[in-house]
């Protein structure tokens, strides 16, 4: 697994848990706590993705859009 996939998976799982608890009308204090720490998790995820050691071998001029490998 790539080194940036784990933070994305954790934050996505956190989001699913948050949404589920919101729909189940869980304790308001718990929901507000999860909501208050969510920006920290998103900033952590963005940081990990941006500093990931990924080498891009294509330029924007060569291939401006690609949603799958050819």
N, C-alpha and C positions, 0 to 999 in steps of 0.2 A: 504494500500500500504506500502510496506517495506520502511524503511528510506533511502535506497540507490537507490531505483527505480526512485525517483524524479530527482536527478541530472543526471542520465543516460537519462531520458526522455528529460530534458532540453537541454542537450548537443547534443543529437540526433536530436532534433528539430532545434537547431542552425545549425547543419551540413546540414540538408535538406534545410533550408533557404539559407545558403551560396552557396550550389551547384546550387540551382534554380536561384539565382541572377547571378551566374557566367555564367550559360547557357543562361540566358536572356540578357547577356551583359549589366548589370547594370553599374552604375557609378563606375569607377575604384577606386576612393578614398574610396568609401563604401566597395568595395570588399577587398581592402588592409587593411582597418580598421578591418573588420570582421576577416580576416586572421591573423592579428596581435594579436587580443585578444583570438583567439582560443586556444593557448597553456595554457593560464590561466584557461580557462574553462575545458580543459582536465585534468589539474593538480588538479583542484577543484573536478572534478568527481572522479578521481582515489583516492584522499584522502578520500572522503565521502564513497566510496565503501570499502576501506581498513579499516577504523575505524568503520564501521557498526557493530552493536551489533548482530552478527549472530552466533548461536551455531551450530557447526558441530558435529554430533554424530557418524559419520563413519570415519574410518581411511583409509589411502591409502592401507594398507595391506588387509583390509576387503573387500573393494570395490574400485578398481582402476579406473573404468570407469562407469559412469551412466548418461545417457542423459534424463532419465525419471524415475519416481518412479515405483517400481514393486509391 
